[in-house]
């Protein structure tokens, strides 16, 4: 492997981490906004979910644009543009409609996933892509970073988290513009954006992968944005303690994502996905019975985090195995969008269920059903995905 491959992997992971911190700036302060703006639990759920929705849908065009223009252009550009909504949070934080509008723009930070995957995929050979993509996926630790640092920085000054993130984004945009390089043999598509997305969308495997990723990564995003609210509401933790525990959850997902990719270099990625989602299904049932937080609930969440992290890594190892190189960005955009959308709905559902029923148990049972369905489908269908994609092409 060349030095350039590892340099680009490191830069992509750093950029992913930084932009994910920006993407998740609102969630750790959800209860602060609820108290200050006199919001209902459902309104808070909408507020923290809006950036997730926009960041998810935005991955589709950003992934296709990355196929065309490369990560060297797209990574610094998106990082620099994300500074605008981050700074707009300062004047917007006293108005719920303004927060929703800025949250919409903040979703831009969540699109960098669709930039990093084709960059890393191009620099690493197939036998090492699972681990490399898993390492890149550790950038979702930006959610953990936000959960831990944002409320603590906010204690000292309510504007400081936004200023700090804006500075970090600017530094990375400058560094990325200088040091990120696309692979010299990267195929550059000449067809239109709409045509490339259409070609990716016509592959059945794109939507199969999207469904699996919606469960795995969607579960990570959902817990990342809603777990602090859940812990404060149900277990009566303060914002800092809830943020710390949510950061611990996110950290475990970060660690297990490359483990899932590493396992997928040795065992079929579909098998790894099935085992990981099966564990999540079982433990979601346990949490539905509202165990005590210490130790049962804590252990339960951490093992669920491991399963979701491993599944996220293994699904993208499967993407790299079954997708032609020139379509990786477009397919990644669609699959990544599905993962983010998988994280958009659960906070809304959990908030609505708690508002109407006063419990979260039904939400965890729904998670268990989805994870079990993904487990069965991955094991039963996705082991032959490569052959079926070749036949489609």
N, C-alpha and C positions, 0 to 999 in steps of 0.2 A: 504493500500500500504506500502511496505517496504522501509526503508531508501536506500537500494541498488538500488531500481528502480529509485528513484529520483536522486541518485548520478550518475548513468549511463546515465540518461537523460541529466543531466547538463554537464557531460563530453563529451557526444556525440555532444551536441549543441555547446560547446566551440570548439571542434575539427573541426566540420563542418565549423564554422565561420572562424577559422584560415586558414584552407586549401582553403576555397573559396577566402579569401583575396589573397593568393598566386596565385590561379588560375586566378584571375582577375588583376594581376599586370600590364599587358601590356596596357589594354584598357584605363585607365585614362591618360596615357601618349601618346596616339595614335598620337595626333597632334605634340607633341614634336619629336617623331620619324619621322613623315612625313616631318617636316622641316629639321631635321638634316640629314636624309638619302635621301631627295628629292624624296619622294614617291608620287604616285597618290592616290586619294581617294580610289580607288579599292584595291590598294596594302595595304593600311592601314586596309581596311575591312578584307582582307585575314589574315593579321598579328594578328588582335584581334580575329579572328574566329578560328584559328588553335588550340589554347588550348581548346576551347569549343568542337571542333570536337573530339579531342583525349580523353578529359575528359569524354565525353559522351559515346563513344564506349568502353572505359576502364571500365565503370560501369558494363558491362555484365560479364566479367570474374571475376572482383573484388566482385560482388554480389554473384556469385556462390562459390568463394573461401571463402567468409564470412560464407556461409551456412556450409562449411566443417570445417574451422579452427577457426571461431568465431571472434568477434570484438576485443577481448582482444589481439589477435595477429595482426590482419589486421590494426586496427586504428593507433597504434604507428608505425607500419612498413611503411605504406603509408605516414604518416606525416614526418617521418625521410627521406624517399627517395625523397620527394618533395623539401627538402633543396637543393639538387644537382642542379636542373634547376634554382631555384631561384638565387643561387650564380653565375651560368653560365651566367645570364643576364648581369652581369657587364662587362665581356670581349666581349660579343656578341653584345652589343648595338650599335656598330659602323658599323655593317654589316647586311644588310637585309637578306641574306641567312642564316647567323648565327642566327639571331633573329627567323626566321621561324623554324630552327632546335631546338632551345631551347624552343620555344613556343610549339612545339610538345611534348617535355618532360614535360613541365609545366602542360600539360593536366592531369598529374597524380593527381594533387591536386583536380581536379573535381570529382574523383571517390569515395571520402569518403561518398558521399550521399548513395551509395549502401551498405555501412558498417553500418551506423547509423540506417537506417530503420529497418533491422531485429533485431538489438540490442534492440531498444526501443520497437518494436512490441512484443518481447518475454517477456519483463518485465512488460507490462501493460495489464490488462484484456480488452476484447472487448469493454466494455461500456466506457472505458476511453482512448482508443487508438487514437481516432480522435484528441482530444486535445493534447495528448502527442506527436503524430507525427507532429502536427502543431507547437508545441513548438520546437521540434527538427528542423523543417523546418525553424525556425527563424535564423538558422545558415547561411542561404543564405544572411543574413545581412553582411557577409564578403564582398559581392559585394559593399554594401554601405560604409563599412569601407574603402575599397580600394579606392572607388571614392572620399571620403572625405580626407583621410590621405595621400595617395600616392603622389598626386601632391604637397601637402603642404610640405611633407618631402623632396621631390625632389628639392624644391626651395633652401633648405639649403645645400644639397649635393646630386649630381646626383646618387651616389651609396648607399646612406643611406636607401632608401625604401627596397632594396633587402637585405641589412644586417639586418635591423630590422625584416623583415618577417622571415628570416632564424633563427634568435634567438628565435622568438616566436614559430616557428614550432618545434625547438629542445626542448624547455621547455614543449610544449604539449606532444611530443612523450615520454618524460621522465615521465610526470605526468600520461599519459594514460597507460603506461606499468605498473605503480604501482597500479592504482586505477580502471581501467575498468575491469568489470567481466561479463562473459556471464551467462545467466540464467542457473541454475543447471539442469532444465528440458528441456533445448534446444535440440530438435531432431537433431542428427548429421547424415546427409546422408552418405551412404557408397558407393553409385554408383559414376561413373566417372563424371568429370566436363562436358564433352560433353553430357552425358546422362541426367544430371540434366537440362542443358540448353535446350536440346531437349524436355524434358517433359514440361518445362515452355512454350516453344515456341509453343507447340501443343495446348495449351489452347487458345481458341478464345478470351477470356476475356483479356488475356495478351496484345493482339494487339489493342483491343478496348481501354483499359486503356492507352496504349502507345500513341495512337492518341490524346486522350484528354489531356494527360500530355504534349505532344509536343506543343499543343496550349497554355496551361496555363503556365507551367514552361518555355517552350521555349520562350514565350513572355517576361518573366522576364529576362531571360538570354540575349536575343537579345537587350532589352532596356538597360540592365546593361552594355553590352560591346559597344553598338553603340550610346546610348543617348548622352554621352559627345560630340562625333563627330558631331552628328546631331545638338545639341544646338550651338556648335561653328560655324558650317558651315551655318546654316539657320538663327539663331538668333544673330550671331556674339558675343557670350559671350567668355570671356577668359577661359583658361583651368581650373583655380581654381573655377570660378563661375559655369561653366558647370559641373564640378565634384561635387560641392555642391548640385546642383539641381538634378543631377543623383543620388546622395546619398539619397536625400529626397524621390525620387521615390522608390529606393530600400528599404528604411526604411518603407514606407507604405506597400509594399509587405510583408515585414517581420512581421509587426503587424497583417496584415489580414490573414496570413497563419494559425496561430492557431485559429483565429476567424472562418475561414472556417472549420477547424477540429472540433471545438466546436459545430458549427451548425450541422455538420454531425453526431454528437453523438445524436442529437435530431430530425433531419429531415433526410430523405434519402440522402446520399452523392450525388447521381445523380441529385437530385432536386437542391441542393446547387450549384453544378457545372453548371447546366443549367442557373440559374439566374445570376451567376457571369460572365459567358461567354457572355450572352446576353447583359449585361452592357458594356462589353469591345467592342462588335461589334458596339454598338450605338456610343460610344465615339471615336472609331477609325475613323468613318465617319466624326465626328466633326473636328478632327485634320487634316483630308485630305483636308479641306478647308483653312488650314494655318492661324488659328486665331492668334491674338496678344498673345505674351507669357504671359503678365500680363494684366488681370488675367485669361483670358479664357484658354489659352494653359496650364498654370500651373495647374488650377483646373482639366482640362481634363486629363492631365497625371496622376495626383494624384488619380483620381477616377478609371482610367484604372488600375493603380497599385493595388488599393484595389481589383478590380475584378480578376486580374491575381493571386494575393496572395491568395484570398479566394478559387479560383478554384484549385490552387496547393495543398492546404490543404485538400480540399474535395476529390480530386482524390485519394490521398494516404489513406484517410479514407476508400475509396471504395476498394483499394487494400487489406487492412487489413481485410475487411469484406468478400471478395470473394476468397482469396488465402489460401490454406493450409499452416500451419506454417512452415513446412519443405521446402516449396518452396518460401517463402517470399523473401529470398535473391536473388534467381535466377530471379523471376518475377520482383523484384525491379530493378535489374540490367538492364533488358530489357526496362522496363518502364522509368527508369531514363535516360537510353541512348537516348530514344526517346525524352525526355524532353530537354536534352542537344543538340541533333541534331536539334530540333525545334528552338534552339537559334543560331545554326551555320549558317543556310541558310539566315535568314532575314538581318543580316549585309551585307552579300555579295549582296543580292538583292537590298537593299537600296543604297549601294555604286554604284552598276551598274546603277540603275535607275537615281540617281542624276548625274552621269557622262554623261549619254546619254541624259537625258531630262531636267536636271537643276531643278528638283522638287522632293519632296518626297511623293506627294499626292497619286500616284499609289500604293506605298508600304503600306500606311495606309488603302487604300481600300482593298487590298489583306488581310491584317490582319482582317479587318471587316468581310470579306467573310468566313475566316477560323473560327473565333470565333462564327459566326452565325451557321455554320455547326456543330460545337462542341456542341453548345447550344441545337440544335434540336436533335442531336443524343443522348446526355446525357439524355434528358427528355424522348425521345421516346423509347430508347432501354436499357439503363443501369440500370433502376429501377428493372429489372428482372435478372440482371447479376448473382446474387448469386445462383438462382435456375438453371440457365443454366450451370454454372460451376459445380455444384453438379451432374448434368446429364452427363456432359462430363467425370467427374472423374469415 
